[in-house]
Structures are given as C-alpha cells and as structure tokens.
Amino acid sequence: MSSVAQKKGFGATLWDWLTTVDHKKIGILYFLGGGFFFVLGGIEAMMIRWQLHIPNNDFVSAGLFNDLITMHGTTMIFLAAMPILFGFMNAIVPLQIGARDVAFPFINSLGFWMFFFGGLFLNISWLYGEVPDAGWTSYASLSLASQGHGVDFYAIGLQIAGGGTLMAGINFLVTIINMRAPGMTYMRMPLFTWTTFVASAMILFAFPPLTVGLFFLTFDRMFGGNFFNHTMGGNTIIWEHIFWIFGHPEVYILILPAFGIFSEIFSIFSRKRLFGYPSMVFATVLIGFLGFMVWAHHMFTVGLGPTANAIFAVATMAIAVPTGVKIFNWLLTMWGGSIKITTPMLYALGFIPSFVMGGVTGVMQGAAPLDYQLHDSYFIVAHFHYVIVGGVVLAILAATHLYWPKMFGTMLNETLGKVTFWFFFIGFHMTFLIQHWLGFWGMPRRVWTYMDGQGWNLANLISTIGAFMMAIGVIVLVINAIMTSVKNVKVANDPWGDGRTLEWAIESPPIYYNFHATPLVRGLDTVWIEKMEGNESGLTPAEPIKDIHMPNGSIIPLLMSFGLFIAGFGAMFRTEESWGLPVLIFGLLWTFVSMAARSLQDDTGYYIKKDEILRDLKRKGGQN
Amino acid sequence: MADIQVYKRTPAEQQLAQRRAKQSMRNQVMMFSLMIFLTIVSFSMVVAFEAEVAGFSKFFIIPMIMLFAAVQVGLQLYYFMHMSEKGHGIPQMFMYTGALLGFLIPLTFVTIVWW
C-alpha cells in the first residue's frame, strides 16, 4: 500500500469506505450517518411543531403524531446524538492520546455498521407503514398493546444499534487504558479523552440492562413471553425500572462528552490551562457514578412509596454538586484569559446559561412532591430539551466547527457559522423557554392537539416559530459545509492557532498512520508546553522512526451486521409469514458464518516501511 | 518485520522469579485445599439438614452456603486468575463497580418492586 495519493475510481473509493478500519474514516462515517438521522429527526420535530402551532390542527392524525414523537425521540437519542459524538470520539481521541488507531479497529468498524443497520431497520418502519408509537420510552403496558409491527421495529432496531454502541464503548475503554503515548498519565489526559473514558465506562454498565429489557420486550411481543404481562404473573413496572436503569445513565453518556468538548473549547479560546483540571476529572467520574443511582426519579409518580422517592430525590440533587463544580471551573477558565470569540467559543458561551437553566429545572423535578405537579406536562419537555439541546446539541454544533478542519482538512466559514449559532440559539430559547409556562398552565405532553380558549395558543405559536428558526440555523450549517467542501481550501496543522493537545500538532486531516513517531507527552496540554518552550512543531518524538504495524481493512463487519438486519425481519414476521422462520435462521447463520470467516482467517495486518514514512516526511518538508 | 528483542535475565532476577513462582505454587495448592474443604463443609451441612440434625435449619445453612460461595469466588479470582498480582488495578476497579451496580438492581427489585 502506498501513501502517495492515487486517482481512484468511484467503485474503489466506495469499497475503501465500506471496508475501512481507520478510526478517522469511521469517525467521518459516524458523523455523516448521525447527521443523516439528525436531519430525519429534525423533520419529525418540524412536523410535530407544525401540528401544534394552532389549536385543533389536523395537519397530522393522532396516530401519526404518536409515530412522530416516538421516532423523533428515539432517532435523536440513539441515532443522531450518540453516533455524532462517537464520530468526534473516533476522529479525535486516538489523536489526543498519541495513538495510531483504536485498540480494536475491526470492532470499531463493526460497531459503526451495527449502528447503521439498526438505524436503517428502525426507519424502514416508515416505508412499511407501521411505525413505533409507544413513546421513546415504550412503557410495557402500552408497547405490548400497540397494534401492528411498530414496536417490533423499535425493539429489534435498537437491539442491533445498541450492540454497536456497546462495542464502541468497550473499544474506547481499552484504547484509553492501553494506548496512551509515553508520558501521558491519567492526570495528563485532555478532558475530552477523560469524558470519553467515563462515558464509555457508563456504556459498559448501562447498555446490558437495555439489551435485557429489549429482549424481554421482543419475547413478549413476538415469541409469546410474559415478562411484563401482569395477567400471566409478569410485572409491567419492571420495564420502567430496566429502561431507566439504562436510560438515566444514557443521558450522562450524552452530556459527558459534550462537557469534554466544551472544556477543550474554553481552554483553547481563552488561551489558558483549564481551571481546576483535577476537580474537573473528579467531577466527571462522580457524575458517572451518581448517574447510576438516580433512575427512579423518572418514576416518582409510579407509587414507589415515600422512602424510595426520598432516597432517589436526594441522590438526584447530589448530582447538581459536581455539575456546579464544572460550571464554575469553566467560568474561571475564562476569567483573566485572552478570549477569542470564534464560532465554537460562541456555542460554549451560549451553553453555560442554557445548560444551567436545564439543570435548575432538573433539580426542581428532583423534588418528588413538586414532580407530582410537573409530571407528564410540557415542563418536562422543556427541561429535557434544555439539557439535551442546550448541552449536547450545542456541543455537537460547536465540535462540528472546532474539529471540521481536523476531520476534513478545510475550515468552515466563520461568518456563516455565527449566523447558524444565532438562528439556532435564539430559536432554541424561543421554542423551549415558553414550554415551561405551557407546563404550568396545564398542557400535558404527548397530546396531538388541544382545544381553543385555554390560553395555550400564543405560547404554542411562539414555540413553533422558534423551532423553524432552529431549522434555518441547521440549513445554514449544511450550506456552509457544502460550500466549504466545494471550495476545498486546505488548512495547516493548527488552523485555530491556539491548539493545546496532540491532535493540533499533526496534519489536517492526519495521515493514515497519524504520527510518524509516537510522541512524548510532557504534561497536560503537551503541545502548548512545547510551543511555549520554542518547539514550533509542538511534538517531541518518544522513539526513532521505525516500521509501523497497521491493520488491514475488511468487509466482514458490514456482512456481520447485515446478517443481523436480515434476521430482524425474520423474527418480526415469524408467526404470520411462512418465510419468517427461514429468514430468521438464514440471517443468524449469515452472521455466524461471517464471524467464523473472521476467526479462521489469519489476518496479521501489514507494515509501513520506514523508508515510506521518511518519504512522507520529506514531502511535507520535515514537518509533522 | 519489527525487531525482536531478546532479553536475558541476570542470575539474581532468575532466582527471584523462581522464588516467586514457588511461593505462588504453594499459595495455589493451599487455596485449592481450602476451597475443597469449603465445598465439603457445604455438602455436609446439607446432608446434616436432610438428616434433621439439631441446629441445622435452612435459615442457618442458606446464608452460610452463600457466604462460602462468595469466599470461593474471591479465592478463584485472586489466586487462580492472578488478580492479586500487579497490573490488575483497572480490571479490579471495573469489576467492583460493576458488581456494586449489578447488586443495586436486585436490591431495588426486592425492596420496591416485588414486596
């Protein structure tokens, strides 16, 4: 394999992307896949808001509205937010720790393809015409009663996608534990790497409950099980517990990498070391741990009893403490810094008040007696959009601008970036701030329409206008991305000028083996230290240039995931179509044969010769 | 291919390694006999219960067998799966965290779902 750029046909390029095990390419695949589902979820959101913009609207039917809210929530959480974050983790974390790839490149690729086919399976429900309609939480009594195949698509699609997520999580854990460059101790890891580490640990512990819960649901609906059927001795509350034992850590899995991204941004654009780095790490770990102790606050009104409610209320409020530590650390990072207001920094500045507002309403709901008033009202909708959009989505948009040069080698237009920010930010507050009051005024969530004369009309109209402003912001971003890619003006190693961590010391985008020689890490923000000491390149190699061992690409991950995709259809139609059972068996067999092919094949990868690396170095004039 | 480095131990290192291996072997044999002993005790308690020996009620035997089982799992992990040796800090941390979180679920189900 040669590193010299060769003209390749479309087929060869496509084959390259389908078989890639390179973390940077998989990062881009995650980013584009997640971006596609983000647009789908966004269209669903626009339809929801259009339905609610006037009372007694009949834009969609009640049934379609249920489909829309269910798919909006499921798509945004599982198929948009998480994969896009995985995209950034894949693209950036190995560079930040000075590694040449993740620990298991093959499993990385498998994780992506499982997510992709799971998401595809879920969304094929729209084409089939029977869509999940029991809410993104799919509470068992409702999801068991749901007619048609809608909830089957939910159970099987999420099962496949969830498997991919679990693999990605384990992969990052092993990568971060084992593949840090010499000198990079745990307490020198950049905060995005730390939050990825803790979020991956949470995935490791939170996704198995989801897997179990979804299997129970699958068995109850498709194979005659009775786990949640109380008439047969089951218990419907068990689904709620299992779902939230997974579901609450899940929201921290989303927000922790967002915190990491903002920590990087604050420190880069304040040109200061992150204030209170050890306390940031401690707070991250503590949030990760406490995140598992609070799930029942989603179930205060189930009737757990005052003791259980009190315990979970106190645990919930405790999480505000480490989160507060983080907020103050960010503020103090900016304090006295030489601040540059770039697009990512603008998002970071907008994030602090937005997320604090979402956090404060969270503590309000954590008070169990008050939660009885707020439960299932629009107040809840406002709260979780404030934390997820005001936290996670702002981080995703910020990171899109911040890491675009590192992923694609070009720089997004700053003016258009700021236009995106203002449309999105104002639209976001317009959409969701007023929904707090809608909740106080008694509007329940998940209603497909409402009567005139209840005082909700104006507020709903404002909310809808805000939602469309957010959509305009995203459209501007897409235009920006297309324009930038068409112009294709390549940028240097550190286009922001103030990069502090290893990814900014190498090419944008990095060459496929990342580092010519593994770097030596001399402290937190190692590139900054090198630059302050006059080392322009920002890197000190830890070893001489030598042969590099690289993994071969493989089509097997795609085939394995495709087998599960086929098996999903078989499981769904097993009882009503004669081809159901054979297809189920065929799909599983396909997967097992692919797995066997992988196990029996003796693929030890290949070596990049030292001469070739030296040639690459020379071509770039001896720079990294 | 990458260079293969051959490392030769000094006589002192060799001696130390041998002494450690010997000690480890002795520990393993001791722990193995302890585990067999615990198993025999567990079985005899059940036999005693079956034979209605005074004092061997199920409220005594079940917790005792659970306790012995926990001890055996610990011995298995630390002496036979080498968790007592260096470089196992991270796996230990993850196992204990996982066990704690795993324990929470049956605890909640027992306290607020089923009863």
Interface residues (C-beta under 8 A of the other chain):
Chain A: I177 A201 L204 F205 P209 N235 I237 I238 H241 I245 F289 F292 M293 A296 L304 G305 A308 K546 D547 H549 Y607
Chain B: M1 A2 D3 I90 F94 T97 G98 L101 L104 I105 T108 F109 T111 I112 V113 W114
